[in-house]
């Protein structure tokens, strides 16, 4: 569940991956939109695994652990505040033309497009370098089974979110307008606030 909600907090951010999923759903339908989401899910999983490896090597340094504890908590609270601001004033996104495009790209191109967007997303890189690393470090996954469970939940949430977004956008998600975006922002704020508390409490018990 920790991995699931961690992934969901990343998915709820209206970055360029979500915009690409929505645009593909509106313009070309469910399957192309979902495949972009699947590709982005693998990109996020790669970053999560790299975060786990890097954090496990760094955690032997007590100074780094304090930085992750304090820095992670502060950044999560900052992200909570940003999401609340976006809840009040949602972002504007351009979904392009309502007309269906005639070109049918191959499935692998949609998949690779999603993978590339996830790996190149500045918000994803920043998220895993700060928030993701701090939460993964406090996940207490101290066995192979626990690691598989954590990352299994992480990947499952990303796939489920991709399917949800593809379904909503292909059925006319653009019609929902700012209500949909405000809902994403509010749920994201709640998740960031939850993880801020989790990182702070885990760090308090571990370091103090």
Backbone as a chain_set.jsonl record, in Angstrom:
{"seq": "XXXXXXXXXXXXXXXXXXXXXXXXXXXXXXXXXXXXXXXXXXXXXXXXXXXXXXXXXXXXXXXXXXXXXXXXXXXXXXXXXXXXXXXXXXXXXXXXXXXXXXXXXXXXXXXXXXXXXXXXXXXXXXXXXXXXXXXXXXXXXXXXXXXXXXXXXXXXXXXXXXXXXXXXXXXXXXXXXXXXXXXXXXXXXXXXXXXXXXXXXXXXXXXX", "coords": {"N": [[0.83, -1.212, 0.0], [2.004, 1.2, 0.691], [3.834, 1.609, -1.416], [1.974, 1.739, -3.481], [0.434, 4.083, -2.922], [2.483, 5.941, -2.951], [3.268, 5.931, -5.656], [0.848, 6.786, -6.721], [0.707, 9.416, -5.808], [2.623, 10.615, -7.39], [1.509, 10.19, -9.919], [-0.747, 11.837, -9.84], [0.143, 14.377, -10.245], [-0.147, 16.959, -12.555], [1.632, 16.69, -14.966], [3.707, 16.601, -17.979], [3.382, 14.015, -18.906], [0.811, 13.134, -18.104], [-0.69, 15.016, -19.519], [-0.074, 14.233, -22.137], [-1.247, 11.684, -22.161], [-3.963, 12.329, -21.797], [-4.412, 13.921, -24.074], [-3.932, 12.062, -26.156], [-5.972, 10.256, -25.613], [-8.284, 11.789, -26.074], [-7.936, 12.469, -28.768], [-7.247, 10.074, -30.173], [-8.242, 7.783, -28.965], [-8.856, 5.0, -26.622], [-6.854, 2.831, -26.484], [-4.277, 3.782, -27.646], [-3.806, 5.876, -25.843], [-3.666, 4.509, -23.38], [-1.408, 2.89, -23.82], [0.635, 4.764, -23.93], [0.563, 5.52, -21.269], [1.335, 3.075, -20.069], [3.96, 2.85, -20.99], [5.064, 5.084, -19.675], [4.777, 4.177, -17.072], [6.688, 2.161, -16.847], [8.93, 3.765, -17.129], [8.789, 5.306, -14.778], [9.106, 3.243, -12.931], [11.733, 2.464, -13.417], [13.135, 4.735, -12.508], [12.342, 4.611, -9.827], [13.563, 2.224, -8.965], [16.253, 2.898, -9.349], [16.4, 4.948, -7.483], [16.076, 3.487, -5.144], [18.406, 1.892, -5.113], [20.409, 3.883, -5.033], [19.739, 5.25, -2.666], [20.012, 3.225, -0.745], [22.754, 2.908, -0.671], [23.599, 5.385, 0.215], [22.451, 5.698, 2.713], [24.005, 4.813, 4.777], [25.427, 6.885, 5.673], [25.08, 9.096, 8.244], [24.601, 11.852, 8.165], [23.471, 12.203, 5.65], [21.112, 10.816, 6.033], [19.831, 12.463, 7.889], [19.506, 14.733, 6.267], [17.793, 13.731, 4.303], [15.603, 13.234, 5.894], [14.816, 15.761, 7.087], [14.889, 17.447, 4.782], [13.247, 16.004, 2.98], [10.766, 16.052, 4.302], [10.229, 18.828, 4.37], [10.11, 19.434, 1.605], [7.961, 17.85, 0.796], [5.88, 19.066, 2.221], [5.971, 21.523, 0.957], [5.202, 20.746, -1.644], [2.629, 19.948, -1.054], [1.46, 22.414, -0.468], [1.711, 23.647, -2.987], [-0.006, 22.025, -4.529], [-2.419, 22.602, -3.314], [-2.662, 25.257, -4.045], [-2.973, 24.917, -6.782], [-5.35, 23.629, -6.716], [-7.061, 25.681, -6.077], [-6.62, 27.371, -8.266], [-6.727, 25.957, -11.122], [-4.468, 24.435, -13.538], [-4.112, 25.437, -16.95], [-4.645, 23.463, -19.772], [-3.81, 22.518, -23.07], [-5.629, 20.689, -25.182], [-5.661, 20.302, -27.831], [-7.029, 19.715, -31.133], [-10.435, 18.645, -31.463], [-11.035, 16.829, -33.368], [-10.616, 13.522, -34.626], [-7.454, 12.14, -35.254], [-6.09, 10.925, -38.314], [-3.788, 9.406, -38.696], [-2.355, 6.337, -37.719], [-0.4, 5.353, -35.35], [2.039, 2.886, -34.573], [1.737, 0.458, -31.939], [4.057, 0.119, -30.401], [5.323, 2.513, -30.708], [3.714, 4.315, -29.33], [4.068, 3.279, -26.778], [6.887, 3.604, -26.429], [6.974, 6.337, -26.601], [5.633, 7.157, -24.253], [7.405, 6.059, -22.369], [9.742, 7.524, -22.919], [8.846, 10.131, -22.325], [8.371, 9.937, -19.564], [10.955, 9.408, -18.561], [12.247, 11.704, -19.317], [10.942, 13.738, -18.063], [11.073, 16.698, -16.274], [9.801, 17.182, -13.795], [9.418, 14.607, -12.823], [12.057, 13.694, -12.522], [12.993, 15.472, -10.538], [11.187, 14.803, -8.542], [11.771, 12.085, -7.912], [14.396, 12.399, -7.115], [14.179, 13.732, -4.763], [11.582, 13.67, -3.158], [10.665, 10.983, -3.73], [12.97, 9.456, -3.137], [13.257, 9.952, -0.379], [10.888, 8.855, 0.724], [11.005, 6.188, -0.145], [13.296, 5.454, 1.195], [12.353, 5.402, 3.78], [10.665, 3.29, 3.799], [11.174, 0.866, 4.957], [11.663, -1.598, 3.751], [13.072, -4.408, 4.143], [13.669, -6.89, 3.098], [13.742, -9.292, 0.388], [11.181, -10.087, -0.401], [9.648, -8.018, 0.68], [10.576, -5.871, -0.8], [9.75, -6.597, -3.408], [7.019, -6.505, -2.972], [6.637, -3.789, -2.347], [7.509, -2.415, -4.713], [5.875, -3.717, -6.48], [3.346, -2.79, -5.723], [3.797, -0.118, -6.328], [4.118, -0.149, -9.148], [1.667, -1.229, -9.926], [-0.192, 0.75, -9.195], [0.519, 2.78, -10.981], [-0.099, 1.608, -13.473], [-2.848, 1.196, -13.142], [-3.686, 3.837, -12.866], [-3.028, 4.82, -15.407], [-4.807, 3.388, -17.015], [-7.22, 4.35, -16.016], [-7.033, 7.125, -16.634], [-6.846, 6.969, -19.423], [-9.322, 5.868, -20.03], [-11.106, 7.844, -19.059], [-10.336, 10.133, -20.552], [-10.719, 9.248, -23.198], [-13.422, 9.022, -23.3], [-14.278, 11.545, -23.306], [-12.938, 13.321, -21.514], [-12.178, 15.958, -21.575], [-14.449, 17.456, -21.371], [-14.963, 17.656, -18.694], [-13.392, 19.623, -17.739], [-12.141, 22.146, -15.54], [-12.978, 21.01, -13.172], [-12.123, 18.328, -13.071], [-9.321, 18.684, -13.026], [-9.007, 20.121, -10.657], [-9.837, 18.227, -8.838], [-7.764, 16.308, -9.122], [-5.611, 17.808, -8.146], [-6.364, 18.306, -5.478], [-6.512, 15.697, -4.35], [-3.864, 14.963, -4.72], [-2.605, 16.795, -3.025], [-3.482, 15.869, -0.522], [-2.228, 13.342, -0.467], [0.505, 14.071, -0.587], [0.676, 15.422, 1.847], [0.164, 13.337, 3.617], [2.452, 11.699, 3.161], [4.41, 13.474, 3.973], [3.977, 13.548, 6.722], [4.493, 10.843, 7.251], [7.208, 10.49, 6.486], [8.398, 12.271, 8.303], [7.682, 11.213, 10.854], [8.767, 8.585, 10.7], [11.458, 9.216, 10.367], [11.914, 10.54, 12.775], [11.611, 8.484, 14.704], [13.642, 6.79, 13.861], [16.062, 8.289, 13.865], [16.094, 9.75, 16.224]], "CA": [[0.0, 0.0, 0.0], [2.893, 2.361, 0.705], [4.293, 1.785, -2.786], [0.817, 2.107, -4.299], [0.097, 5.489, -2.708], [3.619, 6.745, -3.394], [3.125, 6.054, -7.103], [-0.346, 7.582, -7.015], [1.007, 10.829, -5.583], [3.345, 11.069, -8.582], [0.57, 10.193, -11.054], [-1.723, 12.915, -9.728], [0.728, 15.643, -10.695], [-0.506, 17.201, -13.952], [2.813, 16.969, -15.753], [3.565, 16.411, -19.421], [2.928, 12.649, -19.193], [-0.649, 13.12, -18.007], [-1.223, 15.795, -20.63], [0.052, 13.396, -23.328], [-2.253, 10.624, -22.051], [-5.275, 12.932, -22.031], [-4.502, 14.34, -25.471], [-4.052, 10.866, -26.984], [-7.3, 9.69, -25.396], [-9.283, 12.632, -26.746], [-7.74, 12.507, -30.216], [-7.079, 8.794, -30.861], [-8.957, 6.699, -28.325], [-8.417, 4.366, -25.376], [-5.635, 2.016, -26.544], [-3.046, 4.581, -27.741], [-3.643, 6.616, -24.593], [-3.235, 3.565, -22.345], [-0.048, 2.447, -24.107], [1.524, 5.84, -23.485], [0.613, 5.392, -19.814], [2.12, 1.888, -19.717], [5.363, 3.214, -21.186], [5.477, 5.977, -18.588], [4.841, 3.371, -15.854], [8.005, 1.529, -16.829], [9.9, 4.817, -16.87], [8.736, 5.622, -13.34], [9.659, 2.103, -12.202], [13.186, 2.545, -13.552], [13.601, 5.765, -11.581], [12.129, 4.135, -8.459], [14.607, 1.237, -8.671], [17.51, 3.634, -9.208], [16.329, 5.65, -6.204], [16.268, 2.492, -4.085], [19.821, 1.523, -5.098], [21.187, 5.02, -4.572], [19.445, 5.549, -1.266], [20.559, 2.173, 0.117], [24.189, 3.148, -0.531], [23.827, 6.636, 0.923], [21.869, 5.715, 4.049], [24.997, 4.506, 5.801], [25.915, 8.179, 6.154], [24.056, 9.669, 9.125], [24.293, 13.206, 7.701], [22.552, 12.049, 4.524], [19.816, 10.405, 6.59], [19.213, 13.669, 8.447], [19.115, 15.587, 5.148], [16.601, 13.135, 3.698], [14.494, 13.367, 6.844], [14.362, 17.147, 7.134], [14.648, 17.936, 3.43], [12.083, 15.329, 2.411], [9.557, 16.56, 4.961], [9.997, 20.203, 3.916], [9.715, 19.418, 0.192], [6.609, 17.301, 0.728], [4.962, 20.12, 2.662], [5.955, 22.519, -0.122], [4.391, 20.186, -2.72], [1.247, 20.013, -0.577], [1.03, 23.803, -0.645], [1.56, 23.881, -4.427], [-1.204, 21.341, -5.006], [-3.572, 23.356, -2.811], [-2.779, 26.44, -4.889], [-3.517, 24.481, -8.065], [-6.757, 23.312, -6.476], [-7.778, 26.961, -6.164], [-6.5, 27.874, -9.635], [-6.224, 24.835, -11.929], [-3.662, 24.716, -14.719], [-4.75, 25.368, -18.258], [-3.973, 22.552, -20.683], [-4.313, 22.558, -24.44], [-5.841, 19.324, -25.643], [-5.608, 20.261, -29.274], [-8.276, 19.62, -31.873], [-11.359, 17.59, -31.074], [-11.164, 15.867, -34.448], [-9.749, 12.358, -34.546], [-6.386, 12.128, -36.234], [-6.186, 9.78, -39.183], [-2.595, 8.572, -38.645], [-2.401, 5.293, -36.701], [0.952, 4.958, -34.988], [2.151, 1.538, -34.035], [1.637, 0.384, -30.48], [5.358, 0.286, -29.756], [5.675, 3.929, -30.726], [3.009, 4.925, -28.207], [4.744, 2.813, -25.566], [8.191, 4.258, -26.305], [6.715, 7.756, -26.355], [5.361, 7.284, -22.821], [8.648, 5.78, -21.646], [10.631, 8.669, -23.083], [8.303, 11.279, -21.591], [8.582, 9.72, -18.13], [12.375, 9.514, -18.256], [12.71, 13.061, -19.599], [10.125, 14.714, -17.352], [11.801, 17.387, -15.192], [9.115, 17.019, -12.519], [9.663, 13.238, -12.353], [13.442, 13.628, -12.066], [13.048, 16.171, -9.256], [10.376, 14.064, -7.579], [12.5, 10.904, -7.446], [15.64, 12.811, -6.462], [13.891, 14.325, -3.448], [10.455, 13.051, -2.466], [10.671, 9.532, -3.887], [14.077, 8.884, -2.385], [12.993, 10.039, 1.062], [9.826, 7.914, 1.105], [11.524, 4.838, -0.35], [14.25, 5.211, 2.273], [11.625, 5.17, 5.03], [9.668, 2.232, 3.58], [11.547, -0.283, 5.801], [11.624, -2.835, 2.976], [14.357, -5.0, 4.49], [13.779, -8.236, 2.557], [13.414, -9.374, -1.036], [9.72, -10.127, -0.532], [9.125, -6.678, 0.968], [10.905, -5.023, -1.95], [8.84, -6.96, -4.494], [5.692, -6.021, -2.597], [6.646, -2.327, -2.451], [7.572, -2.005, -6.115], [4.68, -4.245, -7.131], [2.302, -1.804, -5.463], [4.165, 1.1, -7.057], [3.845, -0.341, -10.569], [0.231, -1.464, -10.078], [-0.88, 2.046, -9.138], [0.809, 3.504, -12.208], [-0.874, 0.982, -14.545], [-4.261, 1.475, -12.878], [-3.902, 5.253, -13.175], [-2.977, 4.969, -16.862], [-6.068, 2.871, -17.553], [-8.267, 5.298, -15.62], [-6.895, 8.349, -17.416], [-7.166, 6.656, -20.816], [-10.768, 5.704, -20.122], [-11.775, 9.134, -18.868], [-10.056, 11.042, -21.665], [-11.306, 8.742, -24.436], [-14.873, 9.223, -23.214], [-14.577, 12.978, -23.294], [-12.455, 13.937, -20.29], [-12.047, 17.401, -21.746], [-15.716, 18.082, -20.972], [-14.977, 17.864, -17.248], [-12.741, 20.908, -17.524], [-11.385, 22.437, -14.324], [-13.386, 20.156, -12.052], [-11.236, 17.175, -13.045], [-7.994, 19.121, -12.619], [-9.059, 20.479, -9.238], [-9.894, 16.969, -8.096], [-6.414, 15.759, -9.099], [-4.762, 18.637, -7.286], [-6.739, 18.119, -4.08], [-6.077, 14.365, -3.938], [-2.412, 14.996, -4.653], [-2.241, 17.52, -1.799], [-3.706, 14.961, 0.607], [-1.196, 12.31, -0.476], [1.77, 14.693, -0.203], [0.609, 15.707, 3.278], [0.302, 12.036, 4.284], [3.839, 11.266, 3.107], [5.198, 14.38, 4.807], [3.859, 13.028, 8.078], [5.135, 9.533, 7.329], [8.657, 10.688, 6.465], [8.806, 12.934, 9.544], [7.554, 10.279, 11.982], [9.75, 7.513, 10.546], [12.775, 9.784, 10.644], [11.999, 10.831, 14.214], [11.845, 7.24, 15.426], [14.913, 6.181, 13.442], [17.241, 9.101, 14.187], [16.051, 10.306, 17.585]], "C": [[0.862, 1.259, 0.0], [3.412, 2.648, -0.7], [3.184, 2.25, -3.705], [0.521, 3.602, -4.166], [1.246, 6.42, -3.094], [3.535, 6.987, -4.905], [1.942, 6.936, -7.468], [-0.091, 9.07, -6.821], [1.787, 11.424, -6.753], [2.4, 11.181, -9.769], [-0.369, 11.387, -11.03], [-1.17, 14.277, -10.131], [0.439, 15.816, -12.181], [0.725, 17.648, -14.733], [2.596, 16.625, -17.215], [3.129, 15.001, -19.78], [1.403, 12.577, -19.151], [-1.295, 13.897, -19.15], [-1.174, 14.984, -21.919], [-0.991, 12.278, -23.328], [-3.638, 11.17, -22.364], [-5.444, 13.301, -23.505], [-4.688, 13.137, -26.394], [-5.43, 10.242, -26.835], [-8.377, 10.458, -26.131], [-9.178, 12.5, -28.259], [-7.772, 11.134, -30.879], [-7.69, 7.6, -30.145], [-8.242, 6.057, -27.154], [-7.051, 3.697, -25.481], [-4.36, 2.837, -26.691], [-2.756, 5.353, -26.456], [-3.107, 5.711, -23.491], [-1.795, 3.121, -22.569], [0.979, 3.511, -23.741], [1.682, 5.77, -21.962], [1.441, 4.204, -19.358], [3.612, 2.182, -19.877], [5.883, 4.106, -20.074], [5.594, 5.228, -17.266], [6.19, 2.679, -15.73], [9.104, 2.562, -16.588], [9.959, 5.189, -15.394], [9.356, 4.491, -12.515], [11.187, 2.1, -12.27], [13.76, 3.565, -12.577], [13.452, 5.313, -10.125], [13.212, 3.139, -8.052], [15.968, 1.912, -8.493], [17.557, 4.397, -7.888], [16.615, 4.699, -5.053], [17.738, 2.118, -3.967], [20.67, 2.656, -4.543], [20.987, 5.319, -3.11], [20.054, 4.505, -0.346], [22.055, 2.365, 0.337], [24.468, 4.388, 0.313], [23.387, 6.604, 2.386], [22.851, 5.346, 5.159], [25.589, 5.785, 6.389], [24.81, 8.848, 6.968], [23.652, 11.081, 8.7], [23.284, 13.158, 6.562], [21.167, 11.678, 5.029], [19.095, 11.592, 7.212], [18.727, 14.601, 7.33], [17.854, 15.058, 4.469], [15.388, 13.323, 4.599], [13.936, 14.791, 6.819], [13.992, 17.66, 5.744], [13.411, 17.312, 2.791], [10.784, 15.84, 2.998], [9.211, 17.955, 4.464], [9.493, 20.23, 2.475], [8.301, 18.877, 0.031], [5.564, 18.315, 1.176], [4.851, 21.221, 1.619], [5.087, 22.042, -1.288], [2.914, 20.183, -2.337], [0.671, 21.402, -0.804], [0.809, 24.123, -2.127], [0.295, 23.241, -4.98], [-2.473, 22.048, -4.526], [-3.776, 24.634, -3.618], [-3.368, 26.077, -6.248], [-4.975, 24.053, -7.924], [-7.6, 24.581, -6.582], [-7.767, 27.51, -7.581], [-5.891, 26.795, -10.516], [-5.396, 25.303, -13.116], [-4.53, 24.665, -15.968], [-3.96, 24.388, -19.12], [-4.64, 22.616, -22.04], [-4.417, 21.142, -24.957], [-5.877, 19.217, -27.159], [-6.984, 20.149, -29.891], [-9.127, 18.478, -31.381], [-11.441, 16.499, -32.134], [-10.174, 14.729, -34.266], [-8.675, 12.439, -35.623], [-6.444, 10.83, -37.029], [-4.962, 8.873, -39.088], [-2.668, 7.605, -37.477], [-0.977, 4.836, -36.402], [0.936, 3.555, -34.413], [2.146, 1.585, -32.509], [2.969, 0.638, -29.796], [5.792, 1.744, -29.744], [4.963, 4.681, -29.608], [3.694, 4.561, -26.895], [6.066, 3.547, -25.364], [8.046, 5.756, -26.068], [6.457, 8.007, -24.876], [6.6, 7.06, -21.984], [9.591, 6.965, -21.715], [10.16, 9.895, -22.32], [8.56, 11.15, -20.092], [10.044, 9.928, -17.754], [12.9, 10.942, -18.439], [11.981, 14.133, -18.804], [10.916, 15.382, -16.228], [11.145, 17.195, -13.829], [9.344, 15.623, -11.948], [11.079, 13.097, -11.813], [13.582, 14.284, -10.692], [12.324, 15.39, -8.177], [11.137, 12.861, -7.024], [13.791, 11.269, -6.729], [15.407, 13.32, -5.044], [12.81, 13.532, -2.716], [10.527, 11.531, -2.52], [11.77, 8.869, -3.078], [13.833, 8.874, -0.9], [11.958, 9.005, 1.497], [10.296, 6.475, 0.948], [12.499, 4.48, 0.764], [13.546, 4.869, 3.582], [10.618, 4.036, 4.921], [9.94, 0.981, 4.404], [11.411, -1.608, 5.068], [12.966, -3.535, 3.12], [14.496, -6.439, 4.03], [13.386, -8.22, 1.093], [11.911, -9.35, -1.256], [9.11, -8.749, -0.304], [9.394, -5.727, -0.19], [9.99, -5.308, -3.131], [7.438, -6.435, -4.224], [5.593, -4.506, -2.784], [6.605, -1.884, -3.909], [6.422, -2.588, -6.933], [3.501, -3.299, -6.944], [2.538, -0.521, -6.232], [3.767, 0.988, -8.528], [2.348, -0.527, -10.829], [-0.547, -0.154, -10.086], [-0.69, 2.819, -10.433], [0.002, 2.946, -13.385], [-2.363, 1.292, -14.374], [-4.594, 2.921, -13.213], [-3.93, 5.48, -14.682], [-4.282, 4.505, -17.496], [-7.223, 3.813, -17.236], [-8.226, 6.553, -16.482], [-7.256, 8.12, -18.88], [-8.671, 6.522, -21.0], [-11.51, 7.014, -20.019], [-11.578, 10.04, -20.07], [-10.695, 10.563, -22.957], [-12.816, 8.907, -24.458], [-15.249, 10.702, -23.113], [-14.155, 13.663, -22.017], [-12.335, 15.443, -20.379], [-13.301, 18.129, -21.285], [-15.743, 18.403, -19.478], [-14.263, 19.158, -16.851], [-11.99, 21.003, -16.207], [-11.795, 21.568, -13.146], [-12.485, 18.938, -11.919], [-9.855, 17.565, -12.527], [-7.958, 19.498, -11.138], [-9.116, 19.228, -8.371], [-8.529, 16.316, -8.001], [-5.541, 16.506, -8.109], [-5.078, 18.414, -5.809], [-6.29, 16.751, -3.555], [-4.562, 14.304, -3.808], [-1.939, 15.702, -3.388], [-2.401, 16.636, -0.57], [-2.611, 13.897, 0.689], [0.163, 12.886, -0.08], [1.803, 14.988, 1.295], [0.78, 14.42, 4.087], [1.765, 11.597, 4.314], [4.767, 12.204, 3.872], [5.17, 13.909, 6.257], [4.58, 11.709, 8.248], [6.653, 9.666, 7.38], [9.137, 11.298, 7.772], [8.769, 11.95, 10.724], [8.572, 9.149, 11.898], [11.15, 8.016, 10.849], [12.984, 10.089, 12.12], [12.309, 9.571, 15.015], [13.2, 6.641, 15.102], [16.117, 6.959, 13.958], [17.258, 9.606, 15.615], [15.609, 9.281, 18.619]], "O": [[0.503, 2.264, -0.613], [3.428, 3.8, -1.132], [3.413, 3.058, -4.605], [0.374, 4.303, -5.167], [1.014, 7.553, -3.516], [3.709, 8.113, -5.371], [2.014, 7.735, -8.402], [-0.607, 9.895, -7.574], [1.629, 12.602, -7.071], [2.469, 12.14, -10.537], [-0.748, 11.897, -12.084], [-1.931, 15.222, -10.336], [0.741, 14.93, -12.981], [0.852, 18.813, -15.112], [1.47, 16.388, -17.65], [2.56, 14.794, -20.852], [0.779, 12.024, -20.056], [-2.324, 13.485, -19.685], [-2.113, 15.03, -22.714], [-1.556, 11.958, -24.373], [-4.4, 10.552, -23.108], [-6.482, 13.031, -24.109], [-5.507, 13.181, -27.311], [-6.0, 9.753, -27.81], [-9.273, 9.869, -26.736], [-10.191, 12.427, -28.955], [-8.253, 11.004, -32.005], [-7.655, 6.492, -30.681], [-7.17, 6.499, -26.74], [-6.174, 3.961, -24.658], [-3.421, 2.617, -25.926], [-1.605, 5.468, -26.035], [-2.2, 6.096, -22.753], [-1.036, 2.988, -21.609], [2.077, 3.184, -23.291], [2.78, 5.937, -21.432], [2.172, 4.299, -18.372], [4.424, 1.818, -19.026], [6.997, 3.92, -19.585], [6.414, 5.591, -16.422], [6.768, 2.617, -14.645], [10.096, 2.27, -15.92], [11.039, 5.365, -14.83], [10.044, 4.741, -11.525], [11.854, 1.77, -11.29], [14.752, 3.295, -11.899], [14.314, 5.588, -9.291], [13.723, 3.195, -6.933], [16.74, 1.549, -7.605], [18.606, 4.488, -7.25], [17.31, 5.054, -4.102], [18.27, 2.033, -2.86], [21.537, 2.439, -3.696], [21.942, 5.607, -2.389], [20.563, 4.846, 0.722], [22.575, 2.03, 1.401], [25.459, 4.436, 1.042], [23.881, 7.38, 3.204], [22.564, 5.543, 6.34], [26.18, 5.767, 7.469], [23.733, 9.134, 6.445], [22.493, 11.468, 8.855], [22.358, 13.966, 6.509], [20.163, 12.167, 4.513], [17.878, 11.717, 7.079], [17.652, 15.191, 7.441], [16.963, 15.826, 4.105], [14.277, 13.544, 4.117], [12.751, 15.004, 6.565], [12.921, 18.235, 5.549], [12.624, 18.0, 2.142], [9.808, 16.04, 2.276], [8.052, 18.244, 4.169], [8.557, 20.963, 2.157], [7.528, 19.388, -0.78], [4.49, 18.411, 0.582], [3.778, 21.788, 1.415], [4.327, 22.824, -1.859], [2.047, 20.39, -3.187], [-0.458, 21.552, -1.271], [-0.164, 24.789, -2.482], [-0.399, 23.838, -5.803], [-3.476, 22.09, -5.239], [-4.91, 25.054, -3.853], [-4.166, 26.831, -6.805], [-5.742, 24.104, -8.886], [-8.712, 24.558, -7.11], [-8.769, 28.048, -8.053], [-4.67, 26.722, -10.648], [-5.584, 26.405, -13.633], [-5.533, 23.954, -16.031], [-2.734, 24.475, -19.189], [-5.858, 22.749, -22.153], [-3.404, 20.47, -25.149], [-6.103, 18.135, -27.7], [-7.989, 20.451, -29.247], [-8.608, 17.456, -30.933], [-11.863, 15.378, -31.847], [-9.046, 14.931, -33.815], [-8.964, 12.77, -36.773], [-6.797, 9.776, -36.5], [-5.071, 7.68, -39.37], [-3.005, 8.004, -36.363], [-0.419, 4.017, -37.132], [-0.059, 3.107, -33.842], [2.494, 2.589, -31.887], [3.027, 1.285, -28.75], [6.545, 2.163, -28.865], [5.54, 5.584, -29.002], [3.88, 5.405, -26.019], [6.343, 4.051, -24.276], [8.889, 6.373, -25.417], [6.994, 8.954, -24.302], [6.835, 7.772, -21.008], [10.171, 7.369, -20.707], [10.968, 10.618, -21.737], [8.921, 12.123, -19.429], [10.34, 10.556, -16.738], [13.873, 11.34, -17.798], [12.351, 15.305, -18.858], [11.385, 14.697, -15.319], [11.837, 17.06, -12.82], [9.454, 15.461, -10.733], [11.294, 12.465, -10.778], [14.209, 13.726, -9.792], [12.781, 15.318, -7.036], [11.152, 12.637, -5.814], [14.237, 10.544, -5.84], [16.324, 13.336, -4.223], [13.101, 12.809, -1.763], [10.461, 10.864, -1.487], [11.547, 7.856, -2.417], [14.161, 7.901, -0.222], [12.131, 8.35, 2.526], [10.021, 5.633, 1.803], [12.528, 3.339, 1.227], [14.086, 4.127, 4.402], [9.809, 3.83, 5.825], [9.065, 0.128, 4.547], [11.084, -2.627, 5.677], [13.886, -3.302, 2.336], [15.367, -7.152, 4.527], [12.777, -7.265, 0.61], [11.416, -8.687, -2.168], [8.174, -8.354, -0.999], [8.56, -4.886, -0.525], [9.506, -4.383, -3.785], [6.752, -5.975, -5.136], [4.601, -3.999, -3.308], [5.763, -1.072, -4.293], [6.036, -2.024, -7.957], [2.749, -3.036, -7.883], [1.596, 0.096, -6.73], [3.161, 1.901, -9.088], [1.824, -0.041, -11.831], [-1.456, 0.028, -10.895], [-1.628, 3.444, -10.93], [-0.519, 3.708, -14.199], [-3.053, 1.611, -15.342], [-5.651, 3.206, -13.775], [-4.757, 6.243, -15.182], [-4.802, 5.152, -18.406], [-8.094, 4.048, -18.074], [-9.253, 6.996, -16.998], [-7.894, 8.965, -19.508], [-9.231, 6.994, -21.989], [-12.433, 7.276, -20.79], [-12.531, 10.648, -20.558], [-11.17, 11.382, -23.744], [-13.423, 8.928, -25.529], [-16.404, 11.047, -22.864], [-14.893, 14.487, -21.477], [-12.386, 16.131, -19.359], [-13.234, 19.282, -20.859], [-16.456, 19.309, -19.045], [-14.498, 19.711, -15.777], [-11.294, 20.071, -15.804], [-11.016, 21.409, -12.205], [-12.119, 18.547, -10.811], [-9.282, 16.867, -11.69], [-6.977, 19.219, -10.449], [-8.514, 19.178, -7.298], [-8.152, 15.821, -6.939], [-4.815, 15.896, -7.325], [-4.169, 18.341, -4.982], [-5.754, 16.652, -2.451], [-4.036, 13.669, -2.893], [-0.983, 15.262, -2.749], [-1.554, 16.651, 0.323], [-2.123, 13.583, 1.775], [0.898, 12.258, 0.682], [2.839, 14.824, 1.939], [1.456, 14.412, 5.116], [2.269, 11.175, 5.355], [5.806, 11.77, 4.37], [6.198, 13.873, 6.933], [5.213, 11.475, 9.278], [7.311, 9.037, 8.21], [10.172, 10.892, 8.3], [9.723, 11.871, 11.498], [9.178, 8.787, 12.906], [11.935, 7.333, 11.507], [14.082, 9.921, 12.653], [13.166, 9.585, 15.899], [13.841, 6.048, 15.97], [17.085, 6.365, 14.434], [18.328, 9.866, 16.165], [15.525, 9.598, 19.805]]}, "num_chains": 1, "name": "protein.A"}
